[in-house]
Amino acid sequence: MLPCVRDAFDALTAWTEDGTAPPRSRTVPRPDGDPVHSCTL
């Protein structure tokens, strides 16, 4: 879960501080493979 938390925080920072547009989807897709050690946001 930790990789997803880090990626989510980086994405939130980009949306709020850098002006990057958030993705169109309102949910994070379920990761394929090992959700504990990997995350694709």
Long-range contacts (C-beta under 8 A, 24 or more apart in sequence): 1-35, 1-36, 3-37, 3-38, 3-39, 4-28, 4-31, 4-35, 4-39, 4-41, 6-39, 7-39, 7-40, 7-41, 8-41, 11-41
